[in-house]
Amino acid sequence: MQEQILRLILDKLESLENGQREIKTEIKGMKEEIDGIKTEVREMREEIDGIKTEVREMREEIDGIKTEVREMKEEIHGVKIEINRINRKLNEMEIEIKHIKLYQREMKAELIKINSVQNTIKEFIVNVEQAIEKYEEDHKLIERVKKAVGE
């Protein structure tokens, strides 16, 4: 019976450890996703800087070439639309990063809870082992007393 209890406890511990491994794998995946998003954000910012540079160059050309003003305005309008689209995308990505960070904090809190439960179970196992040792000692003492009384 005691072995079954110990086996159940050990199985539960193994299950908790497997859960921890899965959570750690998920967190690693999230970190990789965040790194990917950061790279995309950095690239988009570089793209925005490039677009801003193009806009400045276009404005300088508008001053010098009046015949191309209409074409330049259309290009600037297109660039502004693209900048707005990129800014919206950046805002969406920043919101997503915040959600991922929140989820990551929640996962860390779960890991802390799991570690606490695991430590409690370990203490329980140690206490059970000590109780078993005490039981065995008491049983041996009773056997010796029985032998002594029987003689």
N, C-alpha and C positions, 0 to 999 in steps of 0.2 A: 504494500500500500504506500509506504513511504517512498519507495523507488518510483512508483507511478506519479506521486506528487512531484518528486524531484524532476522526473522526465517532463511532466507538464510545465513546470517552471522553466526548465531549460529550453523546451520548445518555444515557450512564450518569449524568452530572452532572445532566442535565435530569430524569431519573427520580428521582434522589435529592432534587432540589429539589421535585418534585411530591410525593414522600413526605413531605417536611418540611411542605409546605403542608397536606397532609391531616392530619398529626399536629397541626399548629397549630390547624386547624379543629376537630379532636376535642377538644383541650384547651380551646378557647373554649367548645365545647358543654358540656364538663364543668364549667367555671367557671359557666356559666349554670345548669346543673342544681344545683350547690352553692348558688348564690344563691337559687334557688327553694326548696331544702330548708331553707336558713337562714330564709327568710321563713315557711315552714310551721312550723318549730320555734318561731320567735318568736310566731307566731299561737297555736300550741298552748300556749305558756307563758302568754300573756295569757289564754287560755281557762282554763288551770289556775288562774291567779290569780283569775279571775272565779268559778270553781267554789269555790275556797277561801273567797272572800268570802261566797258563798251559804251554805256550810256553817256559817260563824260566825253569820250572820244566823239560820239555822235553829235553831242551838243556843240562841240568845237567846230565840227564840220558844218553844222547848220549855219553858224555865224559866217563862215567863209563861202558857202555855196547855197545861194537862195533858190536856185532852180531845183535842188534836191530836197527842199524843205518838206514837201508833202510825203515823199517816200520815207524820209527820216522820222517824221511824226508817226507814221504807221509802224515803223520798226520799234520806236520807243514804246508805243502803245502795246505792241506784242511783248516786248521785254517786261513791261510793267505787269502785264497779265501773268507772265511766267514767274516773276518775282513774287507776286501775290500767291500763286499756286505753290511755289516753293515755301513761302512763309507759312501757308496753311499746313503744308506737309510737315514742316519743322515743328509747328505747334502741336500737331497730332502726334508726332514722334516724341516730343517732350512729355506730353500727357501719358503716352504709352510707357515711357521710361519711368515716370512716377508710379504708374500702376505696377510695373515689374518690381520696382524697389519696395513698394508696399507688400507685394506678395512675398518677396524675398525676406522681409522682416517677419512676416507671418510664419514663413517656413522656419526661420531661425528660432522663433518662439516655440514652435512645435518641437523642434529638436531639443530645446532646453527641457520641455515637458517630458519628452521621451527619455532623455538622460536621467531626469529625476525619478521617473518610474523604474527605469532600469536599476538605478542605485538602490531604490527601495527593495526591489526584488532580490538584488544581490545581498542586502542586509538580511532579508528574510531567509534566504538560503543559508547564510552563515548561522543565523539563529536556529534554524532547523537542524543543521549539522551538529551544533553544540547540544541541542536537546537530545538528539539521537545518541551522541557520545555519553551524555549524562544518563540516559535510559540504559545504555549498555553497561555502564559502570554500576548502576543500581541493580540491574539484573544479575551481574556477576556477584555482587555483594549478597543478594538474596540467596543465590545458589550456594555460596560459601556458608551462609548462616544455616541453610537447610542441611547441608552436609554436617556442620558442627552439631546441630540439634539431633540429627539422626545418629550420631556416633556415641 
